[in-house]
Amino acid sequence: MKEISDEQKAVEGQVMKIYKESSPIIENLFEWAYINHLAWSLAALALALVVWLTLALSNAENQRNALATKQCADPVFKGEIDKKCLRTVQSREHWWQHVSYALTHLSPEK
């Protein structure tokens, strides 16, 4: 078997040194992924907040419209409100009608 000369060993050592220096540092390899997770987590949290606020707005506008149109007047006590009816009333056909009305009418009608 042919032996490798010292000169070839030195060249091979330099090549291996260049290879090691060009490889990524394992500790810093996934550093930016944490920032990406933070951004997606904040986006998901913002989306959940928007959904929750939309549901709350729809419910509030549903109850406001039911009170304005007197759909939940108590039949026994005149001038009072039936709170059980107020929890279950559907004053419009769809939830998006409540949301669109609430977003387009920011102040009460005169």
C-alpha positions in Angstrom: 0.0 0.0 0.0 1.2 3.4 -0.9 1.8 5.8 2.0 0.6 9.4 1.9 3.3 12.0 1.9 3.5 14.8 4.5 2.7 17.3 1.8 -0.5 15.5 0.9 -1.4 15.3 4.6 -0.9 19.0 5.0 -3.1 19.8 1.9 -5.8 17.4 3.2 -5.6 19.0 6.6 -6.2 22.5 5.1 -9.1 21.2 3.1 -10.7 19.6 6.2 -10.1 22.9 8.1 -11.9 24.8 5.3 -14.7 22.3 5.4 -15.1 22.6 9.2 -15.2 26.4 9.1 -17.9 26.4 6.4 -20.2 24.1 8.3 -23.0 25.9 10.3 -22.7 26.4 14.0 -25.3 24.0 15.5 -26.0 26.2 18.5 -27.1 29.1 16.2 -28.7 27.0 13.5 -32.3 27.4 14.7 -32.1 30.8 16.3 -34.4 32.5 13.9 -37.0 29.8 14.2 -38.0 31.2 17.7 -38.8 34.6 16.2 -40.9 32.9 13.6 -42.8 30.9 16.2 -43.4 34.2 18.1 -44.8 35.9 15.1 -47.1 33.0 14.2 -48.2 32.8 17.9 -49.0 36.5 17.9 -50.9 36.2 14.6 -52.9 33.2 16.0 -53.6 35.1 19.2 -54.8 38.2 17.2 -57.0 36.0 15.0 -58.6 34.4 18.1 -59.1 37.9 19.6 -60.9 39.1 16.4 -63.1 36.0 16.4 -64.0 36.5 20.1 -64.7 40.2 19.6 -66.9 39.4 16.6 -68.9 36.9 18.6 -69.3 39.4 21.5 -70.3 42.2 19.0 -72.9 39.9 17.4 -74.4 38.9 20.7 -74.6 42.5 22.0 -76.2 43.8 18.7 -78.6 40.9 18.8 -79.7 41.9 22.3 -79.8 45.6 21.5 -82.0 45.0 18.4 -84.3 42.8 20.5 -84.7 45.5 23.1 -85.1 48.2 20.4 -87.9 46.2 18.6 -89.4 45.1 22.0 -89.2 41.4 21.1 -88.5 40.5 24.8 -91.2 42.4 26.6 -92.4 40.5 29.7 -96.0 39.5 29.1 -96.9 39.5 32.8 -95.2 42.7 34.1 -95.7 45.5 31.6 -92.6 47.6 30.9 -90.2 44.9 32.1 -87.8 42.7 30.1 -87.9 38.9 30.0 -84.2 38.0 30.6 -84.7 34.4 29.5 -86.0 35.6 26.2 -83.1 38.0 25.9 -80.6 35.2 26.1 -82.3 33.1 23.4 -83.8 35.6 21.0 -82.7 35.9 17.4 -83.6 39.4 16.3 -82.1 38.9 12.8 -81.7 35.8 10.7 -77.9 35.6 10.6 -75.0 36.6 12.9 -73.3 38.6 10.1 -76.3 40.9 9.8 -75.7 41.9 13.5 -72.0 42.5 12.9 -72.5 44.4 9.6 -75.2 46.6 11.3 -73.0 47.3 14.3 -70.0 48.2 12.2 -71.9 50.5 9.9 -74.0 52.3 12.7 -71.4 53.6 15.2 -73.7 56.0 16.9 -77.4 55.5 17.9 -80.1 56.5 15.5 -82.0 59.7 16.3 
